[in-house]
Every structure is written in C-alpha cells, then in structure tokens.
Amino acid sequence: MKFVEVNNSNKDLAIKLQAILFPSEKSPKQVIRGIKTNNPKNFIAYRYNKPVGIVGYYFEKNLSDHILINWFGVLKEYRNKGIGTKILKHLISICKQRKENYLTTYTDKFENSESVNLYKKLGFDVRDYVNVDDIKKFSNLGVKNNYVICCYKLKKCEDIEFEKLNLKIYEDLMEMKNN
Ligand SMILES: CC(C)(COP(=O)(O)OP(=O)(O)OC[C@H]1O[C@@H](n2cnc3c(N)ncnc32)[C@H](O)[C@@H]1OP(=O)(O)O)[C@@H](O)C(=O)NCCC(=O)NCCS
C-alpha cells in the first residue's frame, strides 16, 4: 500500500473519493483548506497503483491532547480485504511519531458498524455517547442517538476523558445546527 498526501495536483481525486464515500457530507472546501493549512491533513491510499481509499487527521484547539480522524473510508469494491486495517494501522504509526496522546473519532454505531468493529479490533476504547438528552435538541437535523466515541492511546498516558469527548460531539452538532 502507498499513501500520498493530498495536494494541488491530486485534489480533484481526493474530492471525488470523498464524495463517493461520504455523499451526505461532501465538502470540497475542507480538502482545499487542508492543502492550505495542513489541518486537516488528508491522504489517498493506493493499492497496486489504484486509489482505494482515503484517510486524514486534524486538530482542534480545545482538544490539544487528541489527534482526530478525518475522512476514513475504503471504496466498496475493495472492502473486506484488509485495506481498512492497513490504512488505520498506517494512521496510528504516523500519529505515534507526534506528541499528542490519543487518536480519536466518533461515529454512528449502527450505520458505521464495520468501522466500529475495526476500531475495536485495533485496540480503540469504544464508548457510547452519554448526553442522550442533548441529542433531542438536534432531532430536526435527523440526528439519532447512536454515537460512539472511539479513542486510542498513542502512548502511556492518563485515562481517556470521555466527558470531554462527549462535549466535542455536542459542539460539532451545535455547529451543524447553526450552519
Ligand atoms: C470501515 C471501512 C473503512 C472498513 O474497510 P475494509 O477495507 O473493509 O476493512 P478490513 O477489510 O480491513 O476489515 C477490518 C475489520 O472491519 C470489520 N468489518 C469489515 N467489514 C465488516 C462487515 N461487513 N461487518 C462487520 N464488521 C466488518 C471487521 O472487524 C474486520 O475485521 P476482520 O476481517 O478481522 O473481521 C469500510 O467499511 C468503509 O469505508 N465504510 C464506509 C465509510 C465509513 O464507515 N468510514 C468510517 C467512518 S468512522
């Protein structure tokens, strides 16, 4: 497998992959911002010189110990061949070279059950989002209370503060509501 950082020369491919894998969330702006600022930093994953998936990571000011997983997906026709595992292991190894303590994401445990299984398999601590009442405020956005937080320790460090991560989901939902 080969991982190529997204830059001006391959941005159209990155945008296309993102739109195929996440049709409801496609955001070319985010790919362009990543090229300009390195936040998010995105990669295209190639297998035998064919693009098969994408992955990325980003940082947020109020979660300084965490690296957050950005778009992560494998094209349907290449799934269940171990590619997702390789991509995630590659991401973990890049992130271990950095100073942050945790690699973190959250997702829908039913819609994205494959990824939740994969996170568990690779040693992520997976917990339900607990502020169930908050979610009701976002029901008009089609948000269901199916979130799980997936967090991986990149080094020996303090226990994961899941409360803080719950807040991160809440803030993201607020942002979505206000946009
Ligand atoms: C999640 C995803 C990246 C996995 O990619 P993949 O290349 O199929 O993953 P792998 O072949 O390495 O499978 C790894 C593990 O995923 C889980 N998994 C994969 N397909 C699964 C399925 N159909 N049902 C249940 N678990 C599954 C298993 O734990 C599997 O490990 P195993 O083979 O030892 O049982 C892929 O399904 C995908 O792109 N999904 C849509 C986008 C998405 O949900 N992204 C994550 C958002 S957080």
Ligand as a Chemical Component Dictionary entry (heavy atoms), coordinates in Angstrom:
data_LIG
# 
_chem_comp.id                   LIG 
_chem_comp.type                 NON-POLYMER 
_chem_comp.pdbx_formal_charge   0 
_chem_comp.three_letter_code    LIG 
# 
loop_
_chem_comp_atom.comp_id 
_chem_comp_atom.atom_id 
_chem_comp_atom.alt_atom_id 
_chem_comp_atom.type_symbol 
_chem_comp_atom.charge 
_chem_comp_atom.model_Cartn_x 
_chem_comp_atom.model_Cartn_y 
_chem_comp_atom.model_Cartn_z 
_chem_comp_atom.pdbx_ordinal 
LIG C1  C1  C 0 -14.923 0.880  7.708  1  
LIG C2  C2  C 0 -14.185 0.555  6.409  2  
LIG C3  C3  C 0 -13.143 1.616  6.149  3  
LIG C4  C4  C 0 -13.502 -0.815 6.574  4  
LIG O1  O1  O 0 -12.687 -1.055 5.431  5  
LIG P1  P1  P 0 -12.296 -2.536 4.969  6  
LIG O2  O2  O 0 -11.203 -2.394 3.982  7  
LIG O3  O3  O 0 -13.486 -3.290 4.552  8  
LIG O4  O4  O 0 -11.737 -3.127 6.351  9  
LIG P2  P2  P 0 -10.995 -4.502 6.561  10 
LIG O5  O5  O 0 -11.149 -5.398 5.362  11 
LIG O6  O6  O 0 -9.611  -4.201 6.996  12 
LIG O7  O7  O 0 -11.815 -5.102 7.750  13 
LIG C5  C5  C 0 -11.376 -4.861 9.017  14 
LIG C6  C6  C 0 -12.419 -5.155 10.071 15 
LIG O8  O8  O 0 -13.584 -4.358 9.865  16 
LIG C7  C7  C 0 -14.701 -5.043 10.373 17 
LIG N1  N1  N 0 -15.594 -5.274 9.256  18 
LIG C8  C8  C 0 -15.339 -5.080 7.938  19 
LIG N2  N2  N 0 -16.436 -5.367 7.224  20 
LIG C9  C9  C 0 -17.392 -5.748 8.101  21 
LIG C10 C10 C 0 -18.752 -6.152 7.977  22 
LIG N3  N3  N 0 -19.363 -6.230 6.785  23 
LIG N4  N4  N 0 -19.445 -6.415 9.107  24 
LIG C11 C11 C 0 -18.863 -6.337 10.317 25 
LIG N5  N5  N 0 -17.574 -5.960 10.503 26 
LIG C12 C12 C 0 -16.855 -5.683 9.400  27 
LIG C13 C13 C 0 -14.189 -6.340 10.966 28 
LIG O9  O9  O 0 -13.832 -6.109 12.317 29 
LIG C14 C14 C 0 -12.953 -6.560 10.124 30 
LIG O10 O10 O 0 -12.019 -7.369 10.766 31 
LIG P3  P3  P 0 -11.955 -8.948 10.416 32 
LIG O11 O11 O 0 -11.777 -9.039 8.930  33 
LIG O12 O12 O 0 -10.791 -9.419 11.204 34 
LIG O13 O13 O 0 -13.268 -9.496 10.854 35 
LIG C15 C15 C 0 -15.192 0.451  5.215  36 
LIG O14 O14 O 0 -16.230 -0.429 5.571  37 
LIG C16 C16 C 0 -15.797 1.781  4.815  38 
LIG O15 O15 O 0 -15.192 2.548  4.078  39 
LIG N6  N6  N 0 -17.027 2.071  5.278  40 
LIG C17 C17 C 0 -17.753 3.294  4.895  41 
LIG C18 C18 C 0 -17.140 4.538  5.444  42 
LIG C19 C19 C 0 -17.023 4.501  6.934  43 
LIG O16 O16 O 0 -17.877 3.997  7.640  44 
LIG N7  N7  N 0 -15.928 5.067  7.432  45 
LIG C20 C20 C 0 -15.644 5.168  8.830  46 
LIG C21 C21 C 0 -16.298 6.346  9.383  47 
LIG S1  S1  S 0 -15.877 6.479  11.082 48 
# 
loop_
_chem_comp_bond.comp_id 
_chem_comp_bond.atom_id_1 
_chem_comp_bond.atom_id_2 
_chem_comp_bond.value_order 
_chem_comp_bond.pdbx_ordinal 
LIG C1  C2  SING 1  
LIG C2  C3  SING 2  
LIG C2  C4  SING 3  
LIG C2  C15 SING 4  
LIG C4  O1  SING 5  
LIG O1  P1  SING 6  
LIG P1  O2  DOUB 7  
LIG P1  O3  SING 8  
LIG P1  O4  SING 9  
LIG O4  P2  SING 10 
LIG P2  O5  DOUB 11 
LIG P2  O6  SING 12 
LIG P2  O7  SING 13 
LIG O7  C5  SING 14 
LIG C5  C6  SING 15 
LIG C6  O8  SING 16 
LIG C6  C14 SING 17 
LIG O8  C7  SING 18 
LIG C7  N1  SING 19 
LIG C7  C13 SING 20 
LIG N1  C8  SING 21 
LIG N1  C12 SING 22 
LIG C8  N2  DOUB 23 
LIG N2  C9  SING 24 
LIG C9  C10 SING 25 
LIG C9  C12 DOUB 26 
LIG C10 N3  SING 27 
LIG C10 N4  DOUB 28 
LIG N4  C11 SING 29 
LIG C11 N5  DOUB 30 
LIG N5  C12 SING 31 
LIG C13 O9  SING 32 
LIG C13 C14 SING 33 
LIG C14 O10 SING 34 
LIG O10 P3  SING 35 
LIG P3  O11 DOUB 36 
LIG P3  O12 SING 37 
LIG P3  O13 SING 38 
LIG C15 O14 SING 39 
LIG C15 C16 SING 40 
LIG C16 O15 DOUB 41 
LIG C16 N6  SING 42 
LIG N6  C17 SING 43 
LIG C17 C18 SING 44 
LIG C18 C19 SING 45 
LIG C19 O16 DOUB 46 
LIG C19 N7  SING 47 
LIG N7  C20 SING 48 
LIG C20 C21 SING 49 
LIG C21 S1  SING 50 
# 
